[in-house]
Amino acid sequence: MKQPNIVLLTTHDTGQHISPYGIKTVQTPNCERLAAQSVLFENSFCTAPQCSPSRAAIATGRYPHANGTLGLTHNDFGWGLHPNERPIAQLLKDAGYTTWLMGFQHETADAEALGFVHVDLGFTLLEASDHLRPMLDQHNDEAPFYCQIGCFETHRPFDGDNTEPDDSLGIHVPHYLVDGPQTRDELRKMQGLIRRFDIGLGRLLDLLDEKGCAENTIFVLTTDHGLALPMAKGTLFDPGIETMLIIRYPERWSAGVRQPELVSNVDILPTLLEAVGAPIPENIQGHSFLALLDSAKHPSRSPRTAIFAEKTFHDCYDPIRCVRTDSYKYIRYFEKNSLHPVPGDISGNGAHLELGPTRRVGSEGLYDLTADPHETTNLADDPAHQSILNDLRQQLWAWMQDTADPLTQGPIASPYYHKAITDLKTTS
């Protein structure tokens, strides 16, 4: 059987805010169309609630602290993949794939280092199908292709590119925000941007149908992390780390299935490698969930009992780690910081949102996700939950040690610090 093509589409800051995940006020008919043909993962989470670290985990199958991308890659932030990392494009190229990168990437400051044969950046998702069309026209069908498409949608500003606001189906106000006129005005704009993303998705799906390659193409739709709203992006609460994940392979896999198992975006790479019969490197830290997609061929799998997520740098040094099971979330804060500072790309883009009930935060947080799905009551000091607290502490520490988290050795200096030291040494 011919190896399948792969299209991986990663949006910006969308979380699970589309209609297949129960948000009925957004117009996402193409997401619904895709979900009806796919496996949708209800409990999909990212490894980090910021753009570059999360995207780097998807690209490498390794946690941000392991692959080197502990913060943003652009401007003075300066984070990036370790030189010896082998992203998905390199691994698939070795397996005989033609590799294309399109639209947008935020995994590294140097897109060429990702190993793509063809790089075409700087356009919106609405234009992606126009850029993909000539590539499909010229492609030799004897070799499979891997096409990675990134898009700036649905990042702030929500009214960018003259996007029309949308409240035609009402407005969904997340539980962590106060429902007021300013909040609704922001969310109206955000819903318009989500609608625009869905139109771009539809054009891509139409193009694959038109070119006759949809049946033999694994199509992955995901996002890097949660919504660009206070108490979501930049935090390790569920609104910050929940991600949509919808995967379609019409020729082989089930359609219209909703999968409740825990999965992490660090698992995407090993899943795709196993699906196409490519070797999975020994240093990959994610776990393939192919059995959840192709149960006939892979009937057994040890399900994840927990996912792990991290934040080290965004606007500033703010090291946090967490472990999440089906029932509980444990968050550990490693430095004294304010109550979940709002990332600058939210506060600096005209956000005027009033928060709902704030969380009591000390050095750690423990939340009962069954009784308290909104994570409002910290049980870390509750005597009745001490055994659960200790168990999750142990799980988190074991994960940090097993994955060689540099935080176990002390505070982590940023590239900005290293540059400052270098500049001083060279001028002294």
Contacts in CASP RR format, 6 or more apart in sequence:
PFRMAT RR
TARGET T0000
AUTHOR 0000-0000-0000
METHOD contacts of the structure
MODEL  1
MKQPNIVLLTTHDTGQHISPYGIKTVQTPNCERLAAQSVLFENSFCTAPQ
CSPSRAAIATGRYPHANGTLGLTHNDFGWGLHPNERPIAQLLKDAGYTTW
LMGFQHETADAEALGFVHVDLGFTLLEASDHLRPMLDQHNDEAPFYCQIG
CFETHRPFDGDNTEPDDSLGIHVPHYLVDGPQTRDELRKMQGLIRRFDIG
LGRLLDLLDEKGCAENTIFVLTTDHGLALPMAKGTLFDPGIETMLIIRYP
ERWSAGVRQPELVSNVDILPTLLEAVGAPIPENIQGHSFLALLDSAKHPS
RSPRTAIFAEKTFHDCYDPIRCVRTDSYKYIRYFEKNSLHPVPGDISGNG
AHLELGPTRRVGSEGLYDLTADPHETTNLADDPAHQSILNDLRQQLWAWM
QDTADPLTQGPIASPYYHKAITDLKTTS
2 144 0 8 1.000
2 216 0 8 1.000
3 95 0 8 1.000
3 96 0 8 1.000
3 97 0 8 1.000
3 144 0 8 1.000
3 276 0 8 1.000
3 277 0 8 1.000
4 144 0 8 1.000
4 216 0 8 1.000
4 217 0 8 1.000
4 218 0 8 1.000
4 249 0 8 1.000
4 251 0 8 1.000
4 252 0 8 1.000
4 275 0 8 1.000
4 276 0 8 1.000
5 144 0 8 1.000
5 145 0 8 1.000
5 146 0 8 1.000
5 147 0 8 1.000
5 213 0 8 1.000
5 216 0 8 1.000
5 217 0 8 1.000
5 218 0 8 1.000
6 92 0 8 1.000
6 97 0 8 1.000
6 144 0 8 1.000
6 145 0 8 1.000
6 146 0 8 1.000
6 147 0 8 1.000
6 217 0 8 1.000
6 218 0 8 1.000
6 220 0 8 1.000
6 272 0 8 1.000
6 276 0 8 1.000
7 147 0 8 1.000
7 148 0 8 1.000
7 149 0 8 1.000
7 204 0 8 1.000
7 208 0 8 1.000
7 217 0 8 1.000
7 218 0 8 1.000
7 219 0 8 1.000
7 220 0 8 1.000
8 58 0 8 1.000
8 88 0 8 1.000
8 146 0 8 1.000
8 147 0 8 1.000
8 148 0 8 1.000
8 149 0 8 1.000
8 220 0 8 1.000
8 222 0 8 1.000
8 268 0 8 1.000
8 272 0 8 1.000
9 149 0 8 1.000
9 150 0 8 1.000
9 151 0 8 1.000
9 201 0 8 1.000
9 204 0 8 1.000
9 219 0 8 1.000
9 220 0 8 1.000
9 221 0 8 1.000
9 222 0 8 1.000
10 55 0 8 1.000
10 58 0 8 1.000
10 148 0 8 1.000
10 149 0 8 1.000
10 150 0 8 1.000
10 151 0 8 1.000
10 222 0 8 1.000
10 223 0 8 1.000
10 224 0 8 1.000
11 125 0 8 1.000
11 150 0 8 1.000
11 151 0 8 1.000
11 153 0 8 1.000
11 154 0 8 1.000
11 197 0 8 1.000
11 221 0 8 1.000
11 222 0 8 1.000
11 223 0 8 1.000
11 224 0 8 1.000
12 51 0 8 1.000
12 104 0 8 1.000
12 150 0 8 1.000
12 151 0 8 1.000
12 152 0 8 1.000
12 153 0 8 1.000
12 154 0 8 1.000
12 155 0 8 1.000
12 223 0 8 1.000
12 224 0 8 1.000
13 51 0 8 1.000
13 154 0 8 1.000
13 155 0 8 1.000
13 156 0 8 1.000
13 223 0 8 1.000
13 224 0 8 1.000
13 225 0 8 1.000
13 226 0 8 1.000
13 227 0 8 1.000
13 228 0 8 1.000
13 233 0 8 1.000
14 153 0 8 1.000
14 154 0 8 1.000
14 194 0 8 1.000
14 197 0 8 1.000
14 223 0 8 1.000
14 226 0 8 1.000
14 227 0 8 1.000
14 243 0 8 1.000
14 244 0 8 1.000
15 223 0 8 1.000
15 225 0 8 1.000
15 226 0 8 1.000
15 227 0 8 1.000
15 232 0 8 1.000
15 239 0 8 1.000
15 240 0 8 1.000
15 242 0 8 1.000
15 243 0 8 1.000
15 244 0 8 1.000
16 23 0 8 1.000
16 44 0 8 1.000
16 226 0 8 1.000
16 242 0 8 1.000
16 243 0 8 1.000
16 244 0 8 1.000
17 23 0 8 1.000
17 26 0 8 1.000
17 172 0 8 1.000
17 190 0 8 1.000
17 194 0 8 1.000
17 226 0 8 1.000
17 227 0 8 1.000
18 26 0 8 1.000
18 28 0 8 1.000
18 31 0 8 1.000
18 194 0 8 1.000
18 198 0 8 1.000
18 244 0 8 1.000
19 26 0 8 1.000
19 27 0 8 1.000
19 28 0 8 1.000
19 29 0 8 1.000
19 31 0 8 1.000
19 32 0 8 1.000
20 28 0 8 1.000
20 31 0 8 1.000
20 32 0 8 1.000
20 35 0 8 1.000
20 40 0 8 1.000
20 244 0 8 1.000
20 246 0 8 1.000
21 40 0 8 1.000
21 42 0 8 1.000
21 244 0 8 1.000
23 172 0 8 1.000
24 169 0 8 1.000
24 172 0 8 1.000
25 167 0 8 1.000
25 169 0 8 1.000
25 170 0 8 1.000
25 171 0 8 1.000
25 172 0 8 1.000
25 191 0 8 1.000
26 166 0 8 1.000
26 169 0 8 1.000
26 172 0 8 1.000
26 191 0 8 1.000
26 192 0 8 1.000
26 194 0 8 1.000
26 195 0 8 1.000
26 198 0 8 1.000
27 166 0 8 1.000
27 168 0 8 1.000
27 169 0 8 1.000
27 191 0 8 1.000
27 192 0 8 1.000
27 194 0 8 1.000
27 195 0 8 1.000
27 198 0 8 1.000
28 194 0 8 1.000
28 195 0 8 1.000
28 197 0 8 1.000
28 198 0 8 1.000
29 198 0 8 1.000
30 198 0 8 1.000
30 199 0 8 1.000
30 200 0 8 1.000
30 201 0 8 1.000
30 202 0 8 1.000
30 205 0 8 1.000
31 198 0 8 1.000
31 201 0 8 1.000
31 221 0 8 1.000
31 244 0 8 1.000
31 246 0 8 1.000
33 202 0 8 1.000
33 205 0 8 1.000
34 201 0 8 1.000
34 205 0 8 1.000
34 219 0 8 1.000
34 221 0 8 1.000
34 246 0 8 1.000
34 248 0 8 1.000
35 246 0 8 1.000
35 256 0 8 1.000
36 255 0 8 1.000
36 256 0 8 1.000
37 248 0 8 1.000
37 250 0 8 1.000
37 255 0 8 1.000
37 256 0 8 1.000
38 219 0 8 1.000
38 246 0 8 1.000
38 247 0 8 1.000
38 248 0 8 1.000
38 253 0 8 1.000
38 255 0 8 1.000
38 256 0 8 1.000
38 257 0 8 1.000
39 246 0 8 1.000
39 247 0 8 1.000
39 248 0 8 1.000
39 253 0 8 1.000
39 254 0 8 1.000
39 255 0 8 1.000
39 256 0 8 1.000
39 257 0 8 1.000
39 258 0 8 1.000
39 259 0 8 1.000
39 292 0 8 1.000
39 293 0 8 1.000
40 245 0 8 1.000
40 246 0 8 1.000
40 256 0 8 1.000
40 257 0 8 1.000
40 258 0 8 1.000
40 259 0 8 1.000
41 245 0 8 1.000
41 246 0 8 1.000
41 247 0 8 1.000
41 259 0 8 1.000
41 261 0 8 1.000
41 263 0 8 1.000
41 292 0 8 1.000
42 258 0 8 1.000
42 259 0 8 1.000
42 260 0 8 1.000
43 260 0 8 1.000
43 261 0 8 1.000
43 262 0 8 1.000
43 263 0 8 1.000
43 326 0 8 1.000
44 222 0 8 1.000
44 242 0 8 1.000
44 243 0 8 1.000
44 244 0 8 1.000
44 245 0 8 1.000
44 263 0 8 1.000
44 264 0 8 1.000
44 265 0 8 1.000
45 238 0 8 1.000
45 241 0 8 1.000
45 242 0 8 1.000
45 243 0 8 1.000
45 262 0 8 1.000
45 263 0 8 1.000
45 264 0 8 1.000
45 265 0 8 1.000
45 307 0 8 1.000
45 309 0 8 1.000
45 324 0 8 1.000
46 54 0 8 1.000
46 57 0 8 1.000
46 224 0 8 1.000
46 225 0 8 1.000
46 226 0 8 1.000
46 240 0 8 1.000
46 241 0 8 1.000
46 242 0 8 1.000
46 243 0 8 1.000
46 264 0 8 1.000
46 265 0 8 1.000
46 309 0 8 1.000
47 53 0 8 1.000
47 54 0 8 1.000
47 57 0 8 1.000
47 63 0 8 1.000
47 64 0 8 1.000
47 264 0 8 1.000
47 265 0 8 1.000
47 266 0 8 1.000
47 308 0 8 1.000
47 309 0 8 1.000
47 310 0 8 1.000
48 54 0 8 1.000
48 57 0 8 1.000
48 64 0 8 1.000
48 225 0 8 1.000
48 241 0 8 1.000
48 309 0 8 1.000
48 310 0 8 1.000
48 311 0 8 1.000
49 225 0 8 1.000
49 226 0 8 1.000
49 232 0 8 1.000
49 233 0 8 1.000
49 234 0 8 1.000
49 235 0 8 1.000
49 236 0 8 1.000
49 240 0 8 1.000
49 241 0 8 1.000
49 309 0 8 1.000
49 311 0 8 1.000
50 71 0 8 1.000
50 72 0 8 1.000
50 224 0 8 1.000
50 225 0 8 1.000
50 233 0 8 1.000
50 234 0 8 1.000
50 311 0 8 1.000
50 314 0 8 1.000
50 343 0 8 1.000
51 72 0 8 1.000
51 106 0 8 1.000
51 155 0 8 1.000
51 224 0 8 1.000
51 225 0 8 1.000
52 69 0 8 1.000
52 71 0 8 1.000
52 72 0 8 1.000
52 73 0 8 1.000
52 74 0 8 1.000
52 79 0 8 1.000
52 80 0 8 1.000
52 106 0 8 1.000
52 107 0 8 1.000
53 64 0 8 1.000
53 69 0 8 1.000
53 70 0 8 1.000
53 71 0 8 1.000
53 79 0 8 1.000
53 310 0 8 1.000
53 311 0 8 1.000
53 312 0 8 1.000
54 64 0 8 1.000
54 224 0 8 1.000
54 225 0 8 1.000
54 265 0 8 1.000
55 105 0 8 1.000
55 106 0 8 1.000
55 107 0 8 1.000
55 224 0 8 1.000
56 64 0 8 1.000
56 67 0 8 1.000
56 68 0 8 1.000
56 69 0 8 1.000
56 80 0 8 1.000
56 81 0 8 1.000
56 107 0 8 1.000
56 108 0 8 1.000
57 63 0 8 1.000
57 64 0 8 1.000
57 67 0 8 1.000
57 69 0 8 1.000
57 265 0 8 1.000
57 266 0 8 1.000
58 88 0 8 1.000
58 222 0 8 1.000
58 224 0 8 1.000
58 265 0 8 1.000
58 266 0 8 1.000
58 268 0 8 1.000
58 269 0 8 1.000
59 81 0 8 1.000
59 87 0 8 1.000
59 88 0 8 1.000
59 89 0 8 1.000
59 107 0 8 1.000
59 114 0 8 1.000
59 269 0 8 1.000
60 67 0 8 1.000
60 81 0 8 1.000
60 85 0 8 1.000
60 86 0 8 1.000
60 87 0 8 1.000
60 88 0 8 1.000
60 269 0 8 1.000
60 284 0 8 1.000
61 67 0 8 1.000
61 88 0 8 1.000
61 266 0 8 1.000
61 267 0 8 1.000
61 268 0 8 1.000
61 269 0 8 1.000
61 270 0 8 1.000
61 284 0 8 1.000
61 285 0 8 1.000
61 286 0 8 1.000
62 85 0 8 1.000
62 266 0 8 1.000
62 283 0 8 1.000
62 284 0 8 1.000
62 285 0 8 1.000
62 286 0 8 1.000
63 266 0 8 1.000
63 285 0 8 1.000
63 308 0 8 1.000
63 310 0 8 1.000
63 403 0 8 1.000
63 405 0 8 1.000
64 70 0 8 1.000
64 71 0 8 1.000
64 310 0 8 1.000
64 312 0 8 1.000
65 310 0 8 1.000
65 312 0 8 1.000
65 403 0 8 1.000
65 404 0 8 1.000
65 405 0 8 1.000
65 406 0 8 1.000
65 407 0 8 1.000
66 285 0 8 1.000
66 403 0 8 1.000
66 404 0 8 1.000
66 405 0 8 1.000
67 81 0 8 1.000
67 82 0 8 1.000
67 85 0 8 1.000
68 79 0 8 1.000
68 80 0 8 1.000
68 81 0 8 1.000
68 82 0 8 1.000
68 85 0 8 1.000
69 79 0 8 1.000
69 80 0 8 1.000
69 81 0 8 1.000
69 107 0 8 1.000
69 108 0 8 1.000
70 79 0 8 1.000
70 312 0 8 1.000
70 313 0 8 1.000
70 412 0 8 1.000
71 77 0 8 1.000
71 78 0 8 1.000
71 79 0 8 1.000
71 80 0 8 1.000
71 312 0 8 1.000
71 313 0 8 1.000
71 314 0 8 1.000
72 78 0 8 1.000
72 79 0 8 1.000
72 106 0 8 1.000
72 313 0 8 1.000
72 314 0 8 1.000
73 79 0 8 1.000
73 80 0 8 1.000
73 106 0 8 1.000
73 107 0 8 1.000
73 108 0 8 1.000
73 109 0 8 1.000
74 106 0 8 1.000
74 109 0 8 1.000
76 416 0 8 1.000
77 313 0 8 1.000
77 414 0 8 1.000
77 415 0 8 1.000
77 416 0 8 1.000
78 109 0 8 1.000
78 414 0 8 1.000
78 415 0 8 1.000
78 416 0 8 1.000
79 313 0 8 1.000
79 414 0 8 1.000
79 415 0 8 1.000
80 107 0 8 1.000
80 108 0 8 1.000
80 109 0 8 1.000
81 87 0 8 1.000
81 107 0 8 1.000
81 108 0 8 1.000
81 113 0 8 1.000
86 281 0 8 1.000
87 107 0 8 1.000
87 114 0 8 1.000
87 115 0 8 1.000
88 146 0 8 1.000
88 148 0 8 1.000
88 269 0 8 1.000
88 272 0 8 1.000
89 99 0 8 1.000
89 101 0 8 1.000
89 114 0 8 1.000
89 115 0 8 1.000
89 116 0 8 1.000
89 146 0 8 1.000
89 148 0 8 1.000
90 114 0 8 1.000
90 115 0 8 1.000
91 269 0 8 1.000
91 273 0 8 1.000
91 278 0 8 1.000
91 281 0 8 1.000
92 99 0 8 1.000
92 146 0 8 1.000
92 272 0 8 1.000
92 273 0 8 1.000
92 276 0 8 1.000
92 278 0 8 1.000
93 99 0 8 1.000
93 115 0 8 1.000
93 117 0 8 1.000
93 146 0 8 1.000
94 278 0 8 1.000
95 273 0 8 1.000
95 276 0 8 1.000
95 277 0 8 1.000
95 278 0 8 1.000
95 279 0 8 1.000
96 143 0 8 1.000
96 144 0 8 1.000
97 143 0 8 1.000
97 144 0 8 1.000
97 145 0 8 1.000
97 146 0 8 1.000
97 276 0 8 1.000
98 117 0 8 1.000
98 118 0 8 1.000
98 139 0 8 1.000
98 140 0 8 1.000
98 143 0 8 1.000
98 144 0 8 1.000
98 145 0 8 1.000
98 146 0 8 1.000
99 115 0 8 1.000
99 116 0 8 1.000
99 117 0 8 1.000
99 118 0 8 1.000
99 145 0 8 1.000
99 146 0 8 1.000
99 147 0 8 1.000
99 148 0 8 1.000
100 116 0 8 1.000
100 117 0 8 1.000
100 118 0 8 1.000
100 119 0 8 1.000
100 120 0 8 1.000
100 132 0 8 1.000
100 135 0 8 1.000
100 145 0 8 1.000
100 146 0 8 1.000
100 147 0 8 1.000
100 148 0 8 1.000
101 111 0 8 1.000
101 114 0 8 1.000
101 116 0 8 1.000
101 118 0 8 1.000
101 119 0 8 1.000
101 120 0 8 1.000
101 121 0 8 1.000
101 148 0 8 1.000
102 120 0 8 1.000
102 121 0 8 1.000
102 123 0 8 1.000
102 128 0 8 1.000
102 131 0 8 1.000
102 132 0 8 1.000
102 147 0 8 1.000
102 148 0 8 1.000
102 149 0 8 1.000
102 150 0 8 1.000
103 120 0 8 1.000
103 121 0 8 1.000
103 122 0 8 1.000
103 123 0 8 1.000
103 124 0 8 1.000
103 125 0 8 1.000
103 128 0 8 1.000
103 131 0 8 1.000
103 149 0 8 1.000
103 150 0 8 1.000
103 151 0 8 1.000
104 121 0 8 1.000
104 122 0 8 1.000
104 150 0 8 1.000
104 151 0 8 1.000
104 152 0 8 1.000
105 111 0 8 1.000
105 114 0 8 1.000
105 121 0 8 1.000
105 148 0 8 1.000
105 150 0 8 1.000
106 224 0 8 1.000
107 114 0 8 1.000
108 114 0 8 1.000
111 119 0 8 1.000
111 121 0 8 1.000
112 119 0 8 1.000
116 148 0 8 1.000
118 135 0 8 1.000
120 131 0 8 1.000
123 131 0 8 1.000
124 151 0 8 1.000
124 152 0 8 1.000
124 153 0 8 1.000
124 161 0 8 1.000
125 149 0 8 1.000
125 150 0 8 1.000
125 151 0 8 1.000
125 152 0 8 1.000
125 153 0 8 1.000
125 196 0 8 1.000
125 197 0 8 1.000
125 200 0 8 1.000
125 201 0 8 1.000
126 196 0 8 1.000
126 199 0 8 1.000
126 200 0 8 1.000
126 203 0 8 1.000
128 149 0 8 1.000
128 151 0 8 1.000
128 200 0 8 1.000
128 203 0 8 1.000
128 204 0 8 1.000
129 200 0 8 1.000
129 203 0 8 1.000
129 204 0 8 1.000
129 206 0 8 1.000
129 207 0 8 1.000
132 147 0 8 1.000
132 149 0 8 1.000
132 204 0 8 1.000
132 207 0 8 1.000
133 207 0 8 1.000
135 145 0 8 1.000
135 147 0 8 1.000
136 207 0 8 1.000
136 211 0 8 1.000
136 213 0 8 1.000
137 211 0 8 1.000
139 145 0 8 1.000
144 276 0 8 1.000
149 204 0 8 1.000
151 197 0 8 1.000
153 193 0 8 1.000
153 194 0 8 1.000
153 196 0 8 1.000
153 197 0 8 1.000
154 190 0 8 1.000
154 193 0 8 1.000
154 194 0 8 1.000
154 197 0 8 1.000
154 228 0 8 1.000
155 228 0 8 1.000
155 345 0 8 1.000
156 228 0 8 1.000
156 345 0 8 1.000
156 346 0 8 1.000
156 349 0 8 1.000
156 350 0 8 1.000
156 351 0 8 1.000
157 349 0 8 1.000
157 350 0 8 1.000
158 186 0 8 1.000
158 189 0 8 1.000
158 190 0 8 1.000
158 192 0 8 1.000
158 193 0 8 1.000
159 165 0 8 1.000
159 189 0 8 1.000
159 193 0 8 1.000
160 193 0 8 1.000
161 196 0 8 1.000
163 189 0 8 1.000
163 192 0 8 1.000
163 193 0 8 1.000
163 196 0 8 1.000
164 192 0 8 1.000
165 185 0 8 1.000
165 188 0 8 1.000
165 189 0 8 1.000
165 191 0 8 1.000
165 192 0 8 1.000
166 188 0 8 1.000
166 191 0 8 1.000
166 192 0 8 1.000
166 194 0 8 1.000
166 195 0 8 1.000
167 184 0 8 1.000
167 188 0 8 1.000
167 191 0 8 1.000
171 184 0 8 1.000
171 187 0 8 1.000
171 188 0 8 1.000
171 191 0 8 1.000
172 187 0 8 1.000
172 191 0 8 1.000
173 179 0 8 1.000
173 180 0 8 1.000
173 183 0 8 1.000
173 184 0 8 1.000
173 187 0 8 1.000
174 227 0 8 1.000
174 229 0 8 1.000
174 232 0 8 1.000
174 239 0 8 1.000
175 356 0 8 1.000
175 374 0 8 1.000
176 229 0 8 1.000
176 230 0 8 1.000
176 231 0 8 1.000
176 232 0 8 1.000
176 237 0 8 1.000
176 239 0 8 1.000
176 355 0 8 1.000
176 356 0 8 1.000
176 374 0 8 1.000
177 183 0 8 1.000
177 229 0 8 1.000
177 230 0 8 1.000
177 231 0 8 1.000
177 353 0 8 1.000
177 354 0 8 1.000
177 355 0 8 1.000
177 356 0 8 1.000
178 353 0 8 1.000
178 354 0 8 1.000
178 355 0 8 1.000
178 356 0 8 1.000
180 354 0 8 1.000
182 352 0 8 1.000
182 353 0 8 1.000
182 354 0 8 1.000
183 353 0 8 1.000
183 354 0 8 1.000
185 352 0 8 1.000
186 351 0 8 1.000
186 352 0 8 1.000
186 353 0 8 1.000
190 227 0 8 1.000
201 221 0 8 1.000
205 214 0 8 1.000
205 219 0 8 1.000
208 214 0 8 1.000
208 217 0 8 1.000
208 219 0 8 1.000
214 250 0 8 1.000
215 250 0 8 1.000
215 251 0 8 1.000
216 251 0 8 1.000
217 249 0 8 1.000
218 247 0 8 1.000
218 248 0 8 1.000
218 249 0 8 1.000
218 272 0 8 1.000
218 275 0 8 1.000
218 276 0 8 1.000
219 247 0 8 1.000
219 248 0 8 1.000
219 249 0 8 1.000
220 245 0 8 1.000
220 246 0 8 1.000
220 247 0 8 1.000
220 268 0 8 1.000
220 272 0 8 1.000
221 244 0 8 1.000
221 245 0 8 1.000
221 246 0 8 1.000
221 247 0 8 1.000
222 243 0 8 1.000
222 244 0 8 1.000
222 245 0 8 1.000
222 246 0 8 1.000
222 265 0 8 1.000
222 268 0 8 1.000
223 243 0 8 1.000
223 244 0 8 1.000
224 243 0 8 1.000
225 233 0 8 1.000
225 234 0 8 1.000
225 240 0 8 1.000
225 241 0 8 1.000
225 243 0 8 1.000
226 232 0 8 1.000
226 233 0 8 1.000
226 239 0 8 1.000
226 240 0 8 1.000
226 241 0 8 1.000
226 242 0 8 1.000
226 243 0 8 1.000
227 233 0 8 1.000
227 239 0 8 1.000
227 240 0 8 1.000
228 343 0 8 1.000
228 345 0 8 1.000
228 346 0 8 1.000
229 239 0 8 1.000
229 346 0 8 1.000
229 351 0 8 1.000
229 353 0 8 1.000
230 340 0 8 1.000
230 342 0 8 1.000
230 346 0 8 1.000
230 351 0 8 1.000
230 353 0 8 1.000
230 355 0 8 1.000
231 237 0 8 1.000
231 239 0 8 1.000
231 340 0 8 1.000
231 355 0 8 1.000
231 356 0 8 1.000
232 239 0 8 1.000
232 240 0 8 1.000
233 240 0 8 1.000
233 343 0 8 1.000
233 346 0 8 1.000
234 240 0 8 1.000
234 311 0 8 1.000
234 314 0 8 1.000
234 340 0 8 1.000
234 343 0 8 1.000
235 311 0 8 1.000
235 340 0 8 1.000
236 309 0 8 1.000
236 310 0 8 1.000
236 311 0 8 1.000
236 320 0 8 1.000
236 321 0 8 1.000
236 322 0 8 1.000
236 329 0 8 1.000
236 331 0 8 1.000
237 329 0 8 1.000
237 331 0 8 1.000
237 359 0 8 1.000
237 375 0 8 1.000
238 324 0 8 1.000
238 329 0 8 1.000
238 369 0 8 1.000
238 373 0 8 1.000
238 375 0 8 1.000
241 309 0 8 1.000
241 322 0 8 1.000
241 324 0 8 1.000
243 265 0 8 1.000
245 263 0 8 1.000
245 265 0 8 1.000
245 268 0 8 1.000
247 253 0 8 1.000
247 293 0 8 1.000
248 255 0 8 1.000
249 275 0 8 1.000
249 293 0 8 1.000
252 294 0 8 1.000
253 293 0 8 1.000
253 294 0 8 1.000
254 293 0 8 1.000
254 295 0 8 1.000
259 292 0 8 1.000
261 289 0 8 1.000
261 292 0 8 1.000
261 303 0 8 1.000
261 304 0 8 1.000
262 303 0 8 1.000
262 304 0 8 1.000
262 305 0 8 1.000
262 306 0 8 1.000
262 307 0 8 1.000
262 324 0 8 1.000
262 325 0 8 1.000
262 326 0 8 1.000
263 289 0 8 1.000
263 292 0 8 1.000
263 304 0 8 1.000
263 307 0 8 1.000
264 286 0 8 1.000
264 304 0 8 1.000
264 307 0 8 1.000
264 308 0 8 1.000
266 285 0 8 1.000
266 286 0 8 1.000
267 286 0 8 1.000
267 287 0 8 1.000
267 288 0 8 1.000
267 289 0 8 1.000
267 304 0 8 1.000
269 284 0 8 1.000
269 286 0 8 1.000
270 280 0 8 1.000
270 284 0 8 1.000
270 286 0 8 1.000
270 287 0 8 1.000
270 288 0 8 1.000
271 288 0 8 1.000
271 289 0 8 1.000
271 290 0 8 1.000
271 293 0 8 1.000
273 279 0 8 1.000
273 280 0 8 1.000
273 288 0 8 1.000
274 280 0 8 1.000
274 288 0 8 1.000
274 290 0 8 1.000
275 290 0 8 1.000
275 293 0 8 1.000
275 294 0 8 1.000
280 288 0 8 1.000
285 403 0 8 1.000
287 304 0 8 1.000
289 301 0 8 1.000
290 298 0 8 1.000
290 301 0 8 1.000
291 298 0 8 1.000
291 299 0 8 1.000
291 300 0 8 1.000
291 301 0 8 1.000
292 301 0 8 1.000
305 325 0 8 1.000
305 326 0 8 1.000
306 323 0 8 1.000
306 324 0 8 1.000
306 325 0 8 1.000
306 395 0 8 1.000
307 323 0 8 1.000
307 324 0 8 1.000
308 321 0 8 1.000
308 322 0 8 1.000
308 323 0 8 1.000
308 324 0 8 1.000
308 396 0 8 1.000
308 399 0 8 1.000
309 321 0 8 1.000
309 322 0 8 1.000
309 324 0 8 1.000
310 320 0 8 1.000
310 321 0 8 1.000
310 322 0 8 1.000
310 405 0 8 1.000
311 318 0 8 1.000
311 319 0 8 1.000
311 320 0 8 1.000
311 321 0 8 1.000
312 318 0 8 1.000
312 319 0 8 1.000
312 320 0 8 1.000
312 407 0 8 1.000
312 412 0 8 1.000
313 412 0 8 1.000
313 414 0 8 1.000
314 343 0 8 1.000
314 344 0 8 1.000
315 341 0 8 1.000
315 343 0 8 1.000
315 344 0 8 1.000
316 341 0 8 1.000
317 335 0 8 1.000
317 411 0 8 1.000
317 412 0 8 1.000
317 414 0 8 1.000
318 335 0 8 1.000
318 337 0 8 1.000
318 341 0 8 1.000
319 333 0 8 1.000
319 334 0 8 1.000
319 335 0 8 1.000
319 407 0 8 1.000
319 411 0 8 1.000
319 412 0 8 1.000
320 331 0 8 1.000
320 332 0 8 1.000
320 333 0 8 1.000
320 334 0 8 1.000
321 331 0 8 1.000
321 332 0 8 1.000
321 334 0 8 1.000
321 396 0 8 1.000
321 400 0 8 1.000
321 405 0 8 1.000
321 407 0 8 1.000
322 329 0 8 1.000
322 330 0 8 1.000
322 331 0 8 1.000
322 332 0 8 1.000
322 396 0 8 1.000
323 329 0 8 1.000
323 330 0 8 1.000
323 392 0 8 1.000
323 395 0 8 1.000
323 396 0 8 1.000
323 399 0 8 1.000
324 330 0 8 1.000
324 369 0 8 1.000
325 392 0 8 1.000
326 369 0 8 1.000
327 368 0 8 1.000
327 369 0 8 1.000
327 370 0 8 1.000
328 366 0 8 1.000
328 367 0 8 1.000
328 368 0 8 1.000
328 369 0 8 1.000
328 388 0 8 1.000
328 392 0 8 1.000
329 365 0 8 1.000
329 366 0 8 1.000
329 367 0 8 1.000
329 369 0 8 1.000
329 375 0 8 1.000
330 364 0 8 1.000
330 365 0 8 1.000
330 366 0 8 1.000
330 367 0 8 1.000
330 389 0 8 1.000
330 392 0 8 1.000
330 393 0 8 1.000
330 395 0 8 1.000
330 396 0 8 1.000
331 364 0 8 1.000
331 365 0 8 1.000
331 366 0 8 1.000
331 367 0 8 1.000
332 363 0 8 1.000
332 364 0 8 1.000
332 365 0 8 1.000
332 393 0 8 1.000
332 396 0 8 1.000
333 361 0 8 1.000
333 362 0 8 1.000
333 363 0 8 1.000
333 364 0 8 1.000
334 407 0 8 1.000
335 411 0 8 1.000
339 358 0 8 1.000
339 359 0 8 1.000
339 361 0 8 1.000
340 359 0 8 1.000
340 361 0 8 1.000
342 351 0 8 1.000
357 376 0 8 1.000
359 375 0 8 1.000
359 376 0 8 1.000
359 378 0 8 1.000
360 378 0 8 1.000
361 378 0 8 1.000
362 378 0 8 1.000
362 380 0 8 1.000
364 380 0 8 1.000
364 389 0 8 1.000
364 393 0 8 1.000
365 378 0 8 1.000
365 379 0 8 1.000
365 380 0 8 1.000
366 378 0 8 1.000
366 379 0 8 1.000
366 380 0 8 1.000
366 382 0 8 1.000
366 385 0 8 1.000
366 388 0 8 1.000
366 389 0 8 1.000
366 392 0 8 1.000
367 375 0 8 1.000
367 377 0 8 1.000
367 378 0 8 1.000
367 379 0 8 1.000
368 377 0 8 1.000
368 379 0 8 1.000
368 385 0 8 1.000
369 375 0 8 1.000
379 385 0 8 1.000
379 389 0 8 1.000
380 389 0 8 1.000
399 405 0 8 1.000
400 407 0 8 1.000
400 408 0 8 1.000
401 408 0 8 1.000
406 412 0 8 1.000
END
